Amino acid sequence: MATTALGHRAHAAAGHAEPTGIWSWITTVDHKRIGILYGTTAFMFFLMGGIEALLLRIQLGSPDNTFLSPTTYNELFTMHGTTMIFLAIMPISAAFFNFIIPLQIGARDVAFPRLNAFSYWVFLMGGLFLNVSWLFGAAPDTGWFGYANLTSRQYSPGINVDFWLFGLQILGVASLAAAVNFFTTVLNLRAPGMRLMRMPIFTWMSFITQVLLLLAFPVITVALILLMFDRFFGTNFYVPSGGGDPLLWQHLFWIFGHPEVYILILPAFGIISEILPVFSRKPLFGYAAMVFSGIFIAFLGFGVWSHHMFATGMGPIADTYFSLVTMLIAIPTGVKIFNWLGTAWGGSIQYKTPMYFALGFIAMFIIGGLSGVMHASPPADLQQTDTYFVVAHFHYVMFGGSIFGLVAGAYYWWPKMFGRVLNERLGKWHFWLMLIGFNVTFFPMHILGLNGMPRRVYTYPAGLGFETLNLLETIGAFILASSFAVFLYNIYRTWRGPRNAPADPWNGATLEWSIPSPPQEWNFAEVPVVHGRDPLWEAKRERSGPLPEPARVSGEGIHLPNPSYWPLVTALGLTAMMAGVMLIHHLGPWGILAGGAIMLFGIFNWVFEPAG
Amino acid sequence: MSDHAAHAAAAHPDTATGIDSRKLAIWTFIGSECLFFATLISNYLVHKETWLTGPGPFPHEAWTSPAGKVFEPIIEIPLVTLGTALLLFSSLFVVLALANAQRGNRRGLLLWLGCTLLCGLFFVGMQVYEFTHFVHKGLTLKTNLFGGSFFVLTGFHGTHVSIGVLWLFTLWILAWRGKLTADKSLNLEIAALYWHFVDVVWVVIFPVVYLIK
């Protein structure tokens, strides 16, 4: 697209030709291209996680089924959870952070473009690292939560847990690097006039997500380090026979894990808070309350981790505290839900696909939220722990919440990303198939769970009354899968169609709709000046009509960062170093040293190359 | 924008907060690192009550093995106090180095940055000696939970110090070649922020591990 325009652009210090083809993607530091890389990679992993789920559902479709062995079943549910959380929902959110945040705040790129590329490459390596385990027939099999002491050498002697441990450690580096980058970007790169309380709500929720990432990921990093020392170097942190405490893992994991839940949902909150006003033709109801309830949810998110551990017997004081604080989260969440309803209330609602998914999000998320409040009560939770009721709950918030929100975002921003509006009719097919398939799959799990069907068990005997609902769920899972087949077909069809999306197909309110679709490499030929919360609507009101289609400009004289392959080299070195630790009993220190040397080589070249 | 103008813009950050992005990023990173060390220190404290049942040696208590072998308290406070003092002084030295860098005084910069480096190197050397000494006295990662949490906590702190030494040494070489000029003193300021943080963490670790029984 921009190649002709780039031909005119004088390159500042580098003086070399603009890379083309695949090399241009390997060396890119453009936040929009990195966003697309994040999105496509994460969507591939999402499809993998979905196929894993379908295999699980086939196994559970009938009693005493032998379609999967218990071992394979364990591997599949572990990889399904790990993939969906770390390789699908988080990086699809990151795709939107990358593509949308700089456009919404009126910036030309993120604060550290090469660090941004590094985050993507590390994420890719981490995802591959985890999934390479399939080729060795040793996929992780201890659940995405990896409870001690199941993960100890004694109970998991194979390399399965090692793939999980080092894979997550690599992915943590990607998340932390990206969080530092976006935290700085949002604070520092806002266009003139864009005060914090004028920021678009998606940028706000993403910003809060970065804070959660910054504070939650170090904790899982240490928890994994301790596990690594237990497994490789003979310490006993989680080993009771050596004086250690397996519950320490649960505490550390959930101190990370509960904020992680908000890391997964807050970006979706932000997305639908963008979509509802635009398709209701009304400003967001209670903007400030939305911002502060987001902050409040994030804050409380660090004080509720032990509600994942009521069954461990912490005693009445801890149970009471964690129960109360957990219920408290219903307040800011309720504020959000009522504000979403207030936004749509009395609006001139445009029934477009993004709006369908946004409304679907509200309905599904309320169901997931309500069962969440049920778990907050320890006596109720003791009945529900380790049953399908919990599986139903977190799929209603993670799929009914996060995925509905992310798909809404995909339909909403697709024209901005690719210059093509996705087909409306197929989009609505996608929505109805997804809504029906989702509910047919997951609603019966509430009933099965309350009837006592345990989770994480590879089969169930006939005659317990579980057969019908399980078969129904399996059928639902295939309906759900078919909705994504429709989505893929929609993408394919749109791809073959003309690239003719206008800059502002939805009558948007925020800055990303003021520039061509897709944006040119420098985003804004002139840095915009912001006077309010809905800058585009204000501009349209002043003109008493739509804005003229922005022209594509040559970009002569606009200063852009140089492309670089050193982020990739550094990411490779980091991954090699982690693999070196994993193979330390085979390679000695040499694997670590080689990987570390590559990483240092990458860092030094990165630091001393002209950044442009 | 010409190259010259680009450099001028870099020297006077035109950001929404007025803070240079790299400086804001290192502060952000430091905030994240606080949780990293908080978790490691918590891990040490959590095990503090339970490790006394296991085999010795222990930091502050003598221990007699069932076979009758006596292990004296293993911690050597004087040596580590010296290391701690030098690490704290190195924070002062790096401030002096930065002041010289900002004034464009290359000799002062080289001197004080060199002092910082020597202190850092002494600290790392002290830790290497201490670790070796402990292993000779029979304390390894595997011996007991004190060994495990001690080596992991101080080891990760030592790794941070070593990275700081490598970072500051790179800057010292640049200064020596005359490339760390006044307009680039921010490069040193960012490294110094990291260095101060590593010091401050030690200010917490030192009493927790060495002084509190």
Interface residues (C-beta under 8 A of the other chain):
Chain A: A12 A13 A111 F112 L176 A179 V180 N181 F183 T184 L187 N188 L189 R190 M194 L214 L215 A216 F217 P218 V219 T221 V222 A223 I225 L226 F229 F233 G234 T235 N236 F237 G242 G243 G244 D245 L248 L252 G557 H559 F604
Chain B: M1 D3 A6 P13 T15 A16 T17 I19 S21 L24 A25 T28 F29 G31 S32 E33 C34 L35 F36 T39 L40 N43 V46 H47 T50 W51 T53 G54 T140 L141 K142 N144 L145 G147 G148 S149 V152 F156 T170
